[in-house]
Amino acid sequence: MFPYGGAPGEYEGVSFDQHAEMSVLPWSVVVVRDDPEEVTVRLEVSCLRTPFRLRRTMTVGSGEPSLRVVSEVWNEGAARHPAMWGQHLAFGHPYLGSGTVLSLPEGSRALFHRTPGTLDPSGGRLFPLRTDGETTETTFIAPEPGQPSDILYLTGFSTGRYVLRNPLRQVGLEVRWDAALLPYVWLWIETGGCSGYPWFGEEYIIGVEPFSSFPANGLSEAVANGSALWLEAGEGKRLQWSITVA
């Protein structure tokens, strides 16, 4: 998601769709390498409503249970411009299930969430992250199906790392990223509680999404709260992240 995250809205008179604009544009794709040792593809796109260009290089190596990603963005305009940059990593069936455990680095904490009370420790879903930031344990237990939809914003990462493990399937996924560049995580929960569009009560999904900014209300709010990512004219930024079967 770049340079806008969250619900549709406007910034300086420009209208953006949900998670626009790079997520809704066609990308060019080049196979850089394809042999028994490694497969690497490079994807690239230029924005239409903002002055940004993004390149993503994705690699899988032989014998490595990992996907390695290098993303680069450039401001090709003549003026400084803000952005939101996020990795929309969402997990569902059959990997995800009730009781799946999300482990985060010590010191990470909750900022706030959209629906007060639905992620309270007494509900058995969040242990014991609290919005006052007093506690440091960082374990989240996936809720039972049918719980209310919600989104929680986490910060305070000493390192960009989390592990999502399904104890019944005895498999986990480890995600690593540059927490200096993406200091927040959006914890998005959709477990069938949304009976209307677009899920109609049919989905069981948890998104654990490293992000530069918050909340999921668009660029204007990120600029207002100081969490927007700013790029000077001609400036570029580089992000490395990976996901590994653990």
Helices and strands as residue ranges (DSSP letters): E 9-11, E 14-16, G 22-24, E 28-35, E 38-46, E 52-61, E 66-75, E 81-83, E 90-92, E 101-103, E 109-113, G 121-123, E 126-127, E 139-141, E 150-155, E 160-166, E 171-177, E 184-190, E 205-211, H 219-225, E 229-231, E 236-245
